[in-house]
Amino acid sequence: MNRSSLVPRWLYLAFACVMLALGIIGIVLPGLPTTPFILLAAWAAARGSTRLHRWLIEHRTFGPLIRDWQAQGAVRRGNKWLATITMLACAVILLLTAPRLWMAATGISVMLLTGIWLWLRPEPCAISPKDEEAGQGH
């Protein structure tokens, strides 16, 4: 039995839509990340909806992020800085509003580990479209 028969396409599509919605909400809601949800949406869409996957890949905002991740497991430096600044702002908010210090420390620890992981990710190599077509790269 192959993997595609274990999980129906509509379930992947539903998961992709939920992840996309969370990613979009994360754009405006501090503390809710955008990038992981968009990457999960692309992963699920690739298995559940060719049309949604193509839309995500070609999207002006989400497309470069997804293509960098799929091609090289890479995150652009600007995105790393944006995530870091957002996590720092959320850490300050947690410190100022959490009823107990351990609650703030838990959230800040998760953000710190996420930030370390993020900065350890490579940055995308500059590949010209001609090089990409020819199969050359770096």
Backbone torsions as a table, in degrees:
resi	resn	phi	psi	omega
1	MET	NA	127.2	-179.0
2	ASN	-86.3	166.0	-174.3
3	ARG	-62.1	-37.9	-175.6
4	SER	-64.0	-27.0	179.3
5	SER	-82.3	-17.2	179.2
6	LEU	-74.5	-36.6	179.8
7	VAL	-121.6	119.7	-179.0
8	PRO	-66.3	149.7	-179.0
9	ARG	-55.7	-38.6	-177.2
10	TRP	-64.4	-28.9	178.3
11	LEU	-70.7	-41.1	174.0
12	TYR	-61.4	-42.6	180.0
13	LEU	-63.4	-44.0	178.7
14	ALA	-61.4	-44.2	178.7
15	PHE	-61.7	-42.9	179.1
16	ALA	-60.1	-42.9	-179.6
17	CYS	-65.8	-41.0	178.0
18	VAL	-65.0	-44.0	179.7
19	MET	-64.7	-39.9	178.0
20	LEU	-63.7	-43.2	178.1
21	ALA	-61.4	-44.8	178.6
22	LEU	-63.6	-39.4	178.2
23	GLY	-63.0	-42.0	179.0
24	ILE	-67.2	-41.7	176.3
25	ILE	-61.1	-37.8	-179.8
26	GLY	-63.8	-19.8	177.4
27	ILE	-63.7	-37.6	-175.4
28	VAL	-108.2	-12.8	-177.4
29	LEU	-103.6	110.9	179.8
30	PRO	-60.0	140.1	177.7
31	GLY	95.3	-18.4	177.8
32	LEU	-102.4	116.7	-175.1
33	PRO	-72.3	151.6	177.8
34	THR	-98.1	-49.1	-171.1
35	THR	-55.1	-51.7	-178.0
36	PRO	-60.8	-36.9	-179.3
37	PHE	-69.2	-38.4	178.6
38	ILE	-67.4	-40.7	178.1
39	LEU	-65.1	-40.7	176.2
40	LEU	-65.2	-38.2	177.6
41	ALA	-61.7	-42.6	179.7
42	ALA	-65.3	-42.0	179.0
43	TRP	-59.7	-48.7	-178.3
44	ALA	-69.3	-38.5	179.7
45	ALA	-63.5	-35.5	178.5
46	ALA	-61.5	-24.4	-178.9
47	ARG	-100.1	-17.0	-174.1
48	GLY	-119.1	-23.9	-176.9
49	SER	-156.2	107.4	178.1
50	THR	-59.3	-40.1	-178.3
51	ARG	-64.4	-46.2	178.5
52	LEU	-65.6	-41.0	179.8
53	HIS	-61.9	-45.1	178.8
54	ARG	-62.0	-41.6	178.8
55	TRP	-60.8	-43.8	179.0
56	LEU	-64.2	-45.4	-178.8
57	ILE	-62.7	-36.3	-177.2
58	GLU	-91.2	-4.0	-177.7
59	HIS	-62.7	139.0	-177.4
60	ARG	-60.4	-39.3	-177.7
61	THR	-92.3	-49.5	-174.3
62	PHE	-81.3	-29.1	-174.8
63	GLY	-53.8	-53.2	-178.9
64	PRO	-59.8	-39.7	178.4
65	LEU	-59.7	-47.9	-178.1
66	ILE	-67.3	-44.8	-178.5
67	ARG	-63.7	-42.0	177.3
68	ASP	-59.9	-44.1	-178.1
69	TRP	-66.9	-46.5	-177.2
70	GLN	-67.4	-36.3	-176.6
71	ALA	-80.0	-38.2	-169.8
72	GLN	-136.8	0.5	-175.1
73	GLY	62.0	33.2	-170.1
74	ALA	-112.0	155.4	176.9
75	VAL	-130.6	131.8	-179.4
76	ARG	-67.1	147.8	-177.1
77	ARG	-58.3	-40.9	178.8
78	GLY	-60.4	-39.2	177.9
79	ASN	-68.0	-36.1	177.3
80	LYS	-63.2	-45.0	-179.9
81	TRP	-64.9	-42.9	179.4
82	LEU	-60.9	-44.8	178.7
83	ALA	-63.5	-41.5	-178.9
84	THR	-64.4	-45.4	179.8
85	ILE	-64.4	-40.4	178.2
86	THR	-63.8	-42.7	178.7
87	MET	-65.8	-37.4	176.9
88	LEU	-63.5	-43.0	177.7
89	ALA	-61.9	-42.6	178.5
90	CYS	-65.2	-35.6	178.1
91	ALA	-63.7	-42.5	178.2
92	VAL	-63.1	-45.0	178.9
93	ILE	-60.4	-42.7	177.8
94	LEU	-60.9	-45.4	-179.6
95	LEU	-61.7	-35.0	-177.7
96	LEU	-82.8	-22.7	-172.2
97	THR	-118.2	-16.3	-176.9
98	ALA	-67.1	135.1	-179.9
99	PRO	-66.7	-26.3	179.2
100	ARG	-132.3	143.6	-178.5
101	LEU	-61.3	-37.1	-178.7
102	TRP	-63.5	-30.0	177.9
103	MET	-66.7	-45.9	177.4
104	ALA	-63.9	-42.4	-178.4
105	ALA	-62.8	-35.8	178.6
106	THR	-64.2	-50.3	179.2
107	GLY	-62.3	-42.0	180.0
108	ILE	-66.2	-36.9	177.8
109	SER	-63.3	-42.4	178.1
110	VAL	-63.1	-43.6	179.2
111	MET	-65.5	-37.6	178.4
112	LEU	-63.5	-46.4	177.9
113	LEU	-62.9	-40.0	177.5
114	THR	-63.3	-42.8	178.9
115	GLY	-63.2	-41.8	178.0
116	ILE	-62.6	-46.9	178.5
117	TRP	-59.4	-43.7	-177.7
118	LEU	-62.1	-45.6	-178.2
119	TRP	-72.1	-17.6	174.7
120	LEU	-82.8	-12.0	176.7
121	ARG	-71.2	143.4	177.8
122	PRO	-68.9	160.4	172.1
123	GLU	-95.1	148.4	-176.1
124	PRO	-61.9	140.5	174.3
125	CYS	-76.0	143.9	176.3
126	ALA	-77.6	112.2	179.2
127	ILE	-119.3	122.8	178.3
128	SER	-74.1	153.8	179.0
129	PRO	-57.7	-34.9	178.8
130	LYS	-64.4	-44.2	179.1
131	ASP	-63.6	-40.2	-178.9
132	GLU	-62.8	-43.0	179.3
133	GLU	-65.8	-35.7	-177.1
134	ALA	-81.5	-7.0	-179.8
135	GLY	82.8	11.2	176.6
136	GLN	-95.2	162.6	-179.0
137	GLY	-143.5	-99.9	-161.7
138	HIS	-82.9	NA	NA
